[in-house]
Amino acid sequence: MNKYVLSETNQHVMKLVQMGADVTVVSSQMVYVSFEITPEIKVSYVYNINKKNRYYLERIKPYPIAVKEFESADDICNIIKIDVEQFKNAVCSHNIQDFIQINADLHDTILQFEDLFLYYNVDHDSVDEIKNLLAEMRKTIKKALAKDERVYFGKEPEHLS
């Protein structure tokens, strides 16, 4: 790390400590990975390797999603390989652009909900209405799961139950 970056880091750390934070500066590497699935669809990742040699992966394109932490570089490569295979398979669907847009909209909705929660005292009725809408969305996903054909078998889904 050059002296300027180290100085900047120290200034930020001091401000955060003064705010009451417990700060740990981790010397790490950040890696950016990108694949062109089609000219219109790119899949990109960023992962961080910390001083304990643990890997934290995020997909940043075509929509952002935190994946998780991994033990090894092989684990990172394997999960990226599967993810890219899944996107290559998904582009065969006539709904791929809708799928990507829905994911982007859901991400934006999460950010809107967080702003609502952090900036406003939201009444109980509004909270219940949001919960009910989420329950309906989950029901719709389960209906699709029950009626639609599975097309990828290289890995089991982690979040469908």
C-alpha positions as CSV (number, residue, x, y, z in Angstrom):
1,M,0.0,0.0,0.0
2,N,1.5,3.4,-0.9
3,K,1.9,6.1,1.7
4,Y,-1.0,8.2,0.4
5,V,-3.4,5.3,0.5
6,L,-2.2,4.4,4.0
7,S,-2.6,7.9,5.2
8,E,-6.2,8.1,3.7
9,T,-7.0,4.8,5.4
10,N,-5.7,6.0,8.7
11,Q,-7.8,9.2,8.5
12,H,-11.0,7.2,7.7
13,V,-10.2,4.7,10.5
14,M,-9.8,7.6,13.0
15,K,-13.1,9.2,12.0
16,L,-14.9,5.8,12.4
17,V,-13.2,5.2,15.8
18,Q,-14.3,8.6,17.0
19,M,-17.9,7.7,15.9
20,G,-17.6,4.7,18.3
21,A,-16.8,1.9,15.8
22,D,-14.6,-1.1,16.3
23,V,-12.4,-1.0,13.2
24,T,-10.1,-3.7,11.8
25,V,-8.0,-2.8,8.8
26,V,-7.6,-5.9,6.7
27,S,-4.8,-6.1,4.1
28,S,-6.5,-7.8,1.2
29,Q,-6.7,-8.1,-2.5
30,M,-9.8,-7.4,-4.6
31,V,-10.4,-9.3,-7.8
32,Y,-12.8,-8.3,-10.6
33,V,-14.0,-11.1,-12.9
34,S,-16.3,-10.6,-16.0
35,F,-17.8,-12.9,-18.6
36,E,-19.7,-12.0,-21.8
37,I,-22.6,-14.4,-22.0
38,T,-24.1,-12.5,-25.0
39,P,-23.3,-9.1,-26.4
40,E,-26.2,-7.7,-24.2
41,I,-25.6,-9.8,-21.1
42,K,-22.4,-9.7,-19.0
43,V,-21.9,-11.5,-15.7
44,S,-19.4,-9.9,-13.4
45,Y,-18.1,-10.6,-10.0
46,V,-15.9,-9.1,-7.4
47,Y,-14.2,-11.0,-4.6
48,N,-12.0,-10.0,-1.8
49,I,-9.2,-12.1,-0.4
50,N,-8.5,-11.2,3.2
51,K,-5.4,-11.8,5.3
52,K,-6.9,-15.0,6.6
53,N,-7.1,-16.3,3.0
54,R,-10.9,-16.3,3.0
55,Y,-12.8,-15.2,-0.1
56,Y,-15.9,-13.1,-0.1
57,L,-17.8,-13.2,-3.4
58,E,-20.4,-10.8,-4.9
59,R,-22.0,-10.9,-8.3
60,I,-22.3,-7.3,-9.5
61,K,-23.7,-7.8,-13.0
62,P,-26.3,-8.2,-14.5
63,Y,-27.7,-7.4,-11.0
64,P,-26.0,-7.2,-7.6
65,I,-26.2,-10.1,-5.2
66,A,-23.9,-11.1,-2.4
67,V,-23.0,-14.7,-2.8
68,K,-21.1,-15.7,0.3
69,E,-17.7,-16.4,1.9
70,F,-15.6,-19.3,0.7
71,E,-12.6,-21.1,2.1
72,S,-10.4,-21.4,-1.1
73,A,-9.7,-20.1,-4.6
74,D,-11.0,-23.4,-5.9
75,D,-14.4,-22.8,-4.2
76,I,-14.6,-19.4,-5.8
77,C,-13.8,-20.8,-9.2
78,N,-16.3,-23.6,-8.9
79,I,-19.2,-21.4,-7.8
80,I,-18.4,-18.9,-10.6
81,K,-18.2,-21.7,-13.1
82,I,-21.7,-23.0,-12.0
83,D,-23.1,-19.5,-12.0
84,V,-21.8,-18.8,-15.5
85,E,-23.2,-22.1,-16.7
86,Q,-26.6,-21.2,-15.2
87,F,-26.6,-17.8,-17.0
88,K,-25.6,-19.5,-20.3
89,N,-28.5,-21.8,-19.9
90,A,-30.8,-19.0,-18.8
91,V,-30.2,-16.9,-21.9
92,C,-31.9,-19.7,-23.9
93,S,-35.1,-18.6,-22.1
94,H,-37.3,-16.1,-23.9
95,N,-37.8,-14.5,-20.4
96,I,-34.2,-13.7,-19.7
97,Q,-34.5,-9.9,-20.0
98,D,-37.6,-10.0,-17.8
99,F,-35.8,-12.1,-15.3
100,I,-32.9,-9.7,-15.2
101,Q,-35.2,-6.7,-14.9
102,I,-37.2,-8.3,-12.1
103,N,-34.0,-8.9,-10.2
104,A,-32.9,-5.3,-10.7
105,D,-36.4,-4.1,-9.6
106,L,-36.3,-6.3,-6.5
107,H,-32.9,-4.9,-5.6
108,D,-34.2,-1.3,-6.1
109,T,-37.2,-2.2,-3.9
110,I,-34.9,-3.5,-1.1
111,L,-33.1,-0.1,-1.2
112,Q,-36.4,1.8,-1.2
113,F,-37.7,-0.3,1.7
114,E,-34.4,0.4,3.7
115,D,-34.8,4.1,3.1
116,L,-38.4,3.9,4.2
117,F,-37.4,2.1,7.4
118,L,-34.4,4.3,8.2
119,Y,-36.0,7.7,7.4
120,Y,-39.6,7.2,8.5
121,N,-41.6,5.9,11.5
122,V,-43.6,3.4,9.5
123,D,-47.0,2.5,10.9
124,H,-48.0,-1.1,11.7
125,D,-50.6,-1.3,8.9
126,S,-48.0,-0.4,6.3
127,V,-45.6,-3.0,7.7
128,D,-48.4,-5.6,7.6
129,E,-49.2,-4.7,4.0
130,I,-45.6,-5.1,2.9
131,K,-45.4,-8.5,4.7
132,N,-48.5,-9.7,3.0
133,L,-47.2,-8.6,-0.4
134,L,-44.0,-10.6,0.3
135,A,-46.0,-13.6,1.3
136,E,-47.9,-13.4,-2.0
137,M,-44.7,-13.2,-3.9
138,R,-43.4,-16.3,-2.2
139,K,-46.6,-18.1,-3.0
140,T,-46.2,-17.2,-6.7
141,I,-42.6,-18.4,-6.7
142,K,-43.7,-21.8,-5.1
143,K,-46.5,-22.1,-7.7
144,A,-44.0,-21.6,-10.5
145,L,-41.6,-24.1,-8.8
146,A,-44.4,-26.7,-8.8
147,K,-45.5,-26.3,-12.4
148,D,-42.4,-25.3,-14.4
149,E,-39.7,-27.6,-15.8
150,R,-36.3,-27.7,-14.1
151,V,-33.6,-27.0,-16.7
152,Y,-30.3,-26.9,-14.7
153,F,-29.0,-29.8,-12.7
154,G,-25.3,-29.0,-12.1
155,K,-26.1,-27.9,-8.6
156,E,-29.1,-28.0,-6.2
157,P,-30.9,-24.8,-5.6
158,E,-30.0,-23.3,-2.2
159,H,-33.0,-21.1,-1.5
160,L,-36.0,-23.0,-2.9
161,S,-37.9,-25.1,-0.4
